[in-house]
Amino acid sequence: MPVADVYDIEKKKVSEIELSDAVFGAEANEAILYEVVKMQMASRRRGTAATKTRSDISGGGKKPWRQKGTGRARAGTTRSPLWRSGGTVFGPHPRDYAYKVPKKVRKKALSVALSMKVKDGMMTILRDFPLGEIKTRKFKEVVDRFGWKKALFVIDKSYPVLEKSSRNIPDVKMIRSEGINVYDLLNYEQVVLLEPSVKLIEGALS
């Protein structure tokens, strides 16, 4: 069972915490990470691309010229895909690209991503993050003290002061434990967990 150090915002070790093997000690599995990230990115697609077919273009009701006797190829409408300003054949239309992979696969992928962070030493657990007032400068001091360059903060509940203090700092994102996802875990170099959120994540993934 992995054991992780717990720090305060002064970067002093205050305790240790035992982590679940099933959640923070899973074996690496690139294929499962790929499938879940692919699903997430597909779900984020707007799917608003659209083209007009020949039935969507105005005009073209009159036959351009008579069927026979002109020496030219027969034509029935100026909105044919063969004509300039004509309709598009097999063009994109608005659609929903979202799909889902099995819930067990999504849970497994989260465990793999979290385990990778633990193995690479890219996960920090904080006892808490006390801030008496909204101060971006004070939040930035803590980030600089730990040397976090691109950090994902996972909190157990809403902390309005903490969230507002962090929102103007680039490359810092704060999410609730129930919103943790594989894409963000892989996209951010460092993962910072508040201690209460560890048990919430273990309870959801175990």
Phi, psi and omega in degrees: 000122181296145176239130182240148177280147177246130184244161168261180185286355175269006180067033176253133179291126182247337180190186175231157180222137177275131181257148180291132177298322184293331184260318186250008179230026181285153179285151180296142180207091184294326183297318182289326176296317180300315182296318183287320178294321177300319178295317180297316182292323178294322181291337180275349180294136182287325178066035183257001180299134183212145174229162181261132173273179183297335180281346182265350185265137181286157180084189176081012181283334182266140177291127186303318177207167184296158188296318187234159171094354182265344183085354179260164178296146180295144180216139181250340182202150178278356180260015175296145177302341180282345185262154173297136184069014177278181181289168179259139179264128176057034177283168180290150176226154181307133181205163178260119182272355186294144172208169183233145171260162182304147183301322179296325179292319179296319178295318180297319180296321177296318179296319179296315181296317178295320180295324177297320179295319179295314182296322182275359180071028183252021178237132178237136178248124179255140176299312175196182180219075184286127173223122182284336181212166180285107181220106179297324182298317180293322177296317181296327178298319178293317179300315180292327181296320179275346180076028179282126181264316180221102193239140174251116179266130178246115183248158186272338180205183181285127174235085186306316181296315181295316182295318180288332179287337185260347193288342180263004180265122181294150177063027173231128180229141181237125181227158175282158183299327180286348180259008181296139183215161186294319183300313180293322179299322180278332184282332181258137184292315184245138176246126181244120181250133166285141188309316179298333182287339180298312181293325178295318180293317179297321179294326181282330186259343182287000000 
